[in-house]
Amino acid sequence: MKTIKELIREGLTEVAATRDINRQESIKRVYKACPDLKDIDDQILEVRNSRFIAVIDNDERLIKRFDVAEEELIAKRDKIIARNNIDPDFDQEKSICDKCGDTGFTKGSDGTVKVCSCRKRELEMCYEQSGMADYSSYKMKNYRDDYLGNAASRKKIKNELLKVMLGLDSGEGKSPLCVYSAPPQTGKTFLAVGVCKTAINLGKSAFYAKCEDLATIGTDTLDDLKHIDFLVIDDFADAVTMYNNVGSILNSILETRAAAGLSTVLVTPFPKSELVNKCDMRISGKLQSAKLISSEGR
Ligand SMILES: [Zn+2]
């Protein structure tokens, strides 16, 4: 998997090439409209080349003469530019995106750095590569607090998950592992995908996986899952950890992530207490100290 920062970095070469093409086009356009300017610029170039040779020859008198000549040409050039209403920066490279200056990231008024809207393509590509190819329509902004009633509780769960994702919840002695438990059909997957996409939008590396899929995910990706900033494991259930080596794979991921203090969320329809009792022993131990985020009465 590639992180959003890697994808944006890869796109920079293309953006730089486009900037250069735009600059060349702008010069061509201005010279065509004002051949006098092209003529002056050619002369300036010639004077500079001659001055360069004079420097090598160490000919002080000649250097001075070229300096004066260049000054005169530049004064003429400024006049032409002003008289013809030409943008004085017409021959400079300009950012393609004014919002981010082509860095791919913008800073909001609240100080948060986010992927710029000009990198939507990279963002979608990153979601796809981060386990969310099947959820292209899931968007955090469409998560409704008042869906199925109990808006306060849904909003609280959403905010707690966002805090875990941002690492705001971690602290001395606190586990970076979190169990998000809610009954079936309450929009758990929608919210989990939304939080995971938000993480990527903030420039983090993140991944969404179904617990049972840990058995079939390639070893390279499994290794990535140990080190990315934020990981969501959905459809977590004690039975799933008993088959296809899933318990052992998950245990090893959780161990490495806990040691590095990286946030992981296990999404499950079962109450945490039930999971602690029934899970693979190694996982069960980790669940005990995990933070619980759940709907009321769980
Ligand atoms: Zn931009």
Residues whose N, C-alpha, C, O or C-beta is under 5 A from the ligand:
A	BS01	ZN	C97 K99 C100 C116 S117 C118
